[in-house]
Each structure stands twice: as C-alpha cells, then as structure tokens.
C-alpha cells in the first residue's frame, strides 16, 4: 500500500503564484487512500479518553464521522451561520479577507464532556480556535485536535498552543 502522502495531489501556483495547493479530494477519490486516512486519524486517538468528535463542515464531517462511528462516539457538526435548525451558540472569527461565523447546537456538548476535534487541514488555525471557544463555552474540554494535513508554514499549531494537536501529514511550507 502507498504512503498517505502519495494520495495527495499537489497543484502548483493555486490559488496564486508560489502557493502549492494540497488537494485532499485525491485522498477521498481512492478507496485505499480514504481507508488509510481514517485509520491514521484514529491512530492519533489511540490513548485518548474522549466522549465526542466535533468536526467543521464540510471536510471535518467527511473525516470525523467515520472515526466517530468506528470508535462508537457521538459526532457534533459545526456549521456556517444559519444552517442548524435548533438553538445555537456562535463564534465569529477572522479570515484572510473579512470574517465568518460558525455555530453549534447549544445542547450538542454537555458540561464535562471530553472532545476531540477532527478536520482535514490546519493552516492558520482560526477556524479551530473558534471551535475550541464554542466547545469550552458549553462546558466541554478539548482533549485532542487531529488533522489529515498541516501547512506548518502558516503557524496554525502555534495559535493552538496549549492543546494536543496532531497531523497525519506535515508540509513545511504554506
């Protein structure tokens, strides 16, 4: 079987010159790549005691749900503002150009629950930082954050210092 890095398609000069875009969809398009990605994410949780997996739309759903299912844990979606039907808590966070708002159902995390956050990619860490604030505002404790890929040059891990962060693939650049 190939290494997980071999399933990632790298696209030079996208979205702008000098950037190498790391395409996670090429992992998803290959049954072996998808299976390997889920297994490797689960490996990052081997010795972690937790109650629930939280994942942001949309790729946090793709990778978080199978992990939650395999480990018999609940899954909590984090969505863009206005997409969840019940009472929510929300958090605004900064993007490169502007800001965004994410939400979780107010009853999705119970006080004292131990939470793992799973997503496809850590870049600047802003989205995950906002999710941490939401989880903690509901009384949850973030015990692990796992990513398929990390763009280390954007220093997202530094933004999440104080939390246990792991990535399956680490790219040194941006």
C-alpha positions as CSV (number, residue, x, y, z in Angstrom):
1,X,0.0,0.0,0.0
2,X,1.1,3.6,-0.7
3,X,2.0,6.1,2.0
4,X,-0.7,8.6,2.7
5,X,1.3,11.5,1.2
6,X,1.2,9.7,-2.2
7,X,-2.6,10.1,-2.3
8,X,-2.4,13.9,-2.0
9,X,-2.4,15.8,-5.3
10,X,-0.2,18.9,-5.2
11,X,-1.2,21.7,-7.5
12,X,1.4,24.4,-8.1
13,X,0.5,28.1,-8.3
14,X,-3.0,27.7,-7.0
15,X,-4.8,29.9,-5.9
16,X,-1.9,32.3,-6.6
17,X,1.7,32.0,-7.9
18,X,4.1,30.5,-5.4
19,X,1.5,28.5,-3.5
20,X,1.2,24.7,-3.7
21,X,-2.4,23.7,-3.1
22,X,-2.6,20.3,-1.3
23,X,-5.8,18.7,-2.6
24,X,-7.5,16.4,-0.1
25,X,-10.1,15.2,-2.6
26,X,-7.5,13.0,-4.2
27,X,-7.4,11.0,-0.9
28,X,-11.2,10.7,-1.0
29,X,-11.3,9.5,-4.6
30,X,-9.2,6.4,-3.8
31,X,-10.7,3.7,-1.6
32,X,-7.3,2.8,-0.2
33,X,-6.4,6.4,0.4
34,X,-9.6,7.1,2.3
35,X,-9.2,4.0,4.3
36,X,-5.6,4.8,5.2
37,X,-6.5,8.4,6.1
38,X,-9.3,7.3,8.5
39,X,-7.0,4.6,10.1
40,X,-4.2,7.1,10.6
41,X,-6.5,9.7,12.1
42,X,-7.8,7.0,14.5
43,X,-4.2,6.2,15.4
44,X,-3.8,9.7,16.7
45,X,-6.5,9.0,19.2
46,X,-5.2,5.6,20.4
47,X,-4.6,6.6,24.0
48,X,-7.1,9.5,24.2
49,X,-10.1,9.2,26.6
50,X,-13.0,11.2,25.0
51,X,-16.7,11.3,24.6
52,X,-17.5,13.1,21.4
53,X,-16.0,14.0,18.0
54,X,-16.5,17.6,16.7
55,X,-16.0,18.4,13.0
56,X,-16.5,21.6,11.0
57,X,-18.3,21.5,7.6
58,X,-17.6,20.1,5.3
59,X,-14.4,18.1,5.4
60,X,-14.5,17.7,9.2
61,X,-17.7,15.8,8.5
62,X,-16.0,13.6,5.9
63,X,-13.2,12.6,8.2
64,X,-14.8,13.0,11.6
65,X,-17.9,10.9,11.1
66,X,-16.2,7.6,10.2
67,X,-13.8,8.0,13.1
68,X,-16.7,8.6,15.5
69,X,-18.6,5.7,14.0
70,X,-15.6,3.3,14.3
71,X,-14.9,4.3,17.9
72,X,-18.6,4.3,18.8
73,X,-18.6,8.1,19.8
74,X,-21.1,10.8,19.1
75,X,-20.4,13.3,16.3
76,X,-21.2,17.0,16.6
77,X,-21.3,19.2,13.4
78,X,-20.0,22.7,13.4
79,X,-21.7,24.7,10.6
80,X,-21.8,28.1,9.0
81,X,-24.3,30.5,10.5
82,X,-27.9,29.8,9.7
83,X,-27.6,26.1,8.8
84,X,-28.6,24.5,12.1
85,X,-32.3,24.2,13.0
86,X,-32.2,24.4,16.8
87,X,-30.9,26.9,19.3
88,X,-27.2,27.6,18.7
89,X,-24.2,29.2,20.1
90,X,-22.0,31.1,17.6
91,X,-18.5,32.4,17.2
92,X,-17.1,35.0,14.8
93,X,-13.5,34.5,13.5
94,X,-11.2,36.3,11.1
95,X,-10.5,35.1,7.6
96,X,-7.7,36.4,5.3
97,X,-10.2,38.9,3.9
98,X,-13.1,39.5,6.3
99,X,-14.7,37.3,8.8
100,X,-17.1,34.3,9.2
101,X,-19.4,32.9,11.8
102,X,-19.8,29.3,12.8
103,X,-22.4,27.7,15.0
104,X,-23.1,24.6,17.1
105,X,-26.3,23.5,18.6
106,X,-26.5,24.8,22.2
107,X,-27.2,21.3,23.5
108,X,-24.6,19.4,21.5
109,X,-21.8,19.4,24.2
110,X,-22.6,18.6,27.8
111,X,-20.6,20.2,30.6
112,X,-17.6,17.9,31.4
113,X,-17.6,16.1,28.1
114,X,-14.1,15.4,26.6
115,X,-14.0,16.5,23.0
116,X,-11.8,15.6,20.0
117,X,-11.9,18.0,17.0
118,X,-11.1,16.5,13.6
119,X,-10.6,18.3,10.3
120,X,-8.8,17.9,7.0
121,X,-6.3,20.7,7.2
122,X,-4.7,23.1,9.7
123,X,-3.5,26.3,8.1
124,X,-3.7,29.4,10.3
125,X,-5.8,27.7,12.9
126,X,-8.5,30.3,13.1
127,X,-11.5,28.0,12.4
128,X,-10.3,25.5,15.0
129,X,-9.6,28.3,17.6
130,X,-13.2,29.4,17.1
131,X,-14.5,25.8,17.6
132,X,-12.4,25.5,20.8
133,X,-14.1,28.6,22.1
134,X,-17.6,27.2,21.3
135,X,-16.8,23.9,22.9
136,X,-15.4,25.5,26.0
137,X,-18.4,27.9,26.2
138,X,-20.6,24.9,26.5
139,X,-18.5,23.3,29.3
140,X,-16.6,20.8,27.1
141,X,-12.9,20.1,27.4
142,X,-10.9,19.8,24.1
143,X,-8.5,16.9,24.7
144,X,-7.2,16.4,21.2
145,X,-7.2,18.0,17.8
146,X,-6.3,15.9,14.8
147,X,-5.8,16.8,11.1
148,X,-5.1,14.9,8.0
149,X,-2.7,17.7,6.7
150,X,-0.8,20.5,8.3
151,X,0.7,23.5,6.5
152,X,3.3,24.3,9.1
153,X,4.5,27.5,7.4
154,X,1.2,29.2,8.3
155,X,1.8,28.5,12.1
156,X,-1.6,27.3,13.0
157,X,-0.2,24.9,15.6
158,X,1.3,27.9,17.4
159,X,-2.2,29.5,17.5
160,X,-3.5,26.3,19.2
161,X,-0.7,26.1,21.7
162,X,-1.8,24.6,25.0
163,X,-3.8,21.9,23.1
164,X,-2.7,18.5,22.0
165,X,-2.5,18.8,18.2
166,X,-1.5,16.2,15.7
167,X,-1.4,15.9,12.0
168,X,-1.0,12.8,9.8
169,X,0.8,14.7,7.0
170,X,3.0,17.8,7.7
171,X,4.1,20.1,4.9
172,X,6.7,22.6,6.0
173,X,5.6,25.4,3.6
174,X,2.4,27.3,3.1
